[in-house]
């Protein structure tokens, strides 16, 4: 019993340290507020760069037709993919183990 008590004290101490460090950190709301003039600096820089380009350069840069990805053209049901087969095997294994452990349980009480 003494060994279990030592483990409990260690775990309680570790929990106290983690909780103390969590509460000691300043909350996110206490951080400096973001400036209102630049909420999206990357978008503003991109817009300024596009406005600076001549109209001829923008006309040449017409978007090309996107190539169709093989995954989008070939739609298969989930359980016919590799991940789906693995999921089915795991589900079957879990259900089989559950049935086995329920049938070989040592406790035979009417409340079960």
N, C-alpha and C positions, 0 to 999 in steps of 0.2 A: 504494500500500500504506500510505503514511503516513496518508492520510485515513481508511482503515478502522481503523487503530490508534487514532486520536483518538476515533472513535466508540465503540470498545470501552472506552477509558478513561473516557469520559463515562458510558456505561452501567454500568460497574463501580462508579463513584463514586455514581451514583444508586441502584444496588442496595444499596450499603453504607449509604447514608443511610436508606433505607426499612427495611432490616433492623435498623439501630441504633435507629430510632424504635419499631419493633415490639417489640424486646427491652427497651427502656427503659420501656415502659408497664407499670404494675403489673398482675399477673394478676387476673382477676375473683374468684378465691377469696380474695384479700387484702382485698377490700372489707369494709365493716362487716357483720356478720351481721344478718339481719332479726330483729326482736323476736318472741319466741314468742307473746306475748299478742295480737298483731294481724296474723295472716298474711293476712287478707282483710278490710280495714276497710270496704270498700264493702258487702260482703255482711252484715257485722255491723250497719252503719247501716241497711240496708234491712230486715233482720229486726226491729230495734228499732222502726222506723217502722211496720211492719205490726202489731206487737204493740200499739202505742199507739192504733191506729184502733179505733173501736167496731165491734161485730159487724154492725150494720145497714149500715154503709158498705161492709164487705167483701161482704155479700150482694148489694148493688146492683151491685157491680163484677164481675159474672159475665163471663167472657171471651166475646167474640162469635165466631161461626164465621168462620174465616179465608177470605178470598176466594181462589178458585183463580186462580193466575197463568196467563196464556196459555202460558208456556213449559213449565209442568208438564203441562198438558192436551194439548199438541201435541208428542208425542215423534216426532222424525224421526231417521233415521239420520244419523250424523255427516257422511258424504260428500255428503249432499243439502242440507246447510246451506251458507251462504256461506263460512264458515271451512273447511269440508271441501273445497269446490270450489277454494279458493285453495291448500290443501295439496296437492291432486291436481295442480294446474297446476305448483306448485313441484317436486314429485317428478318429474313428467314432464319438465320442463325440465332438472333435474339429471341424470336418466338419459340424456336426449338429448345433453347436453353431454359427459357421460362417454363415451358411445359415440363421439361425433365426435372427441374428443381422443384416444381410444385408437386410432382408425383413422388419424388424421393425425399420429401421433407420429413424430418424426424418427428415433428410435432403433429399429433393426431388428436386434435381437440374438436368438439362439435361446433365451437365458435368460429372455426376456420372456414 
